[in-house]
Amino acid sequence: MYRHLLLLFALLLFSCGDKGSRSAVSGKSTRGPSLERAAGLLKRGLYQEGLEMLTRMRRSHTKDKEFWNLYGLAMRYNAYLEGDEEMRQEELKGFRRALALDPNYAEARFNLANALWELRKREEAVALYRELIATKAPQALQSQVRVDAFQARLKKQKEAAAQRAAAKRARKQAPMGTVPTPLPTGGPPLSGPGGMVSAQPSREGAPAPVPKGPAPTPAAMGAVPARTPALPRAMGRTLSRVGAMGTALPTVRGGPRGDARVPNGGMSGAHPGGAMR
């Protein structure tokens, strides 16, 4: 898809350049009949046939600037379709040879600038575009568009480089072992039950800070106190009798030796075999 778009753009440039190749005095084309046939093949989309025809004409048109400009265009169209980098280099040679024959040949200069731009040799291309603008060539407006795009891109690259340099200087000036202070998140921390700060992370991905102060009570946090488990009925009746009798409980006699056992939990020489009466 990208190659087809480049091919369409090249065809538009070729149609514009075809008008510029006519003589300003007579208004007729300076190309010969053979070059007109080759140019017609390229316009109809027969790129391989046009290139083959131009290749056969190389020896008889070594001093023809129109031929070398058209030869470079034929190489460009076939390179778009086949993706051949060697053809792109032959394209550059064709345009440069046309300029060597006529340094004021604006069409070849514009085609060479476009080829260099597509091959990412932007500095060389911009220099040629500026020459076209300075001479007020027919391609000056299109050249100005490319120059403006290059300057905008260059400005962004400089700004990005300045930001990286500033960040690097800040890292060097910071003391060893220090952690940069994080920027505020822009809002209050989320609160949970009883005013507690929840553990939900903030917008920056870090947990919200916990405020200082006494820990909240379970009631403030909304917690329900645990209920005391119910005692067995027998134990409850025993405790009721103990409460009615007072703290002085009778001593229980029993056992083989008649040892005394104290019901309040203490043992006074009690024998395991003692039993309550």
FENJOVEN-V656002 format. One record per helix or strand of 2 or more residues. SS is the DSSP state (@ for helix, = for strand). FROM is the first residue (numbers start at 1). LEN is the number of residues. Records with the same first field share a line. If there is no record, write none. Layout:
BEGIN
SS = FROM-LEN + FROM-LEN
END
This chain:
BEGIN
@ = 2-19 + 33-11 + 47-10 + 59-3 + 65-18 + 85-17 + 106-13 + 122-13 + 140-34 + 193-3 + 233-13
= = 252-2 + 260-2
END
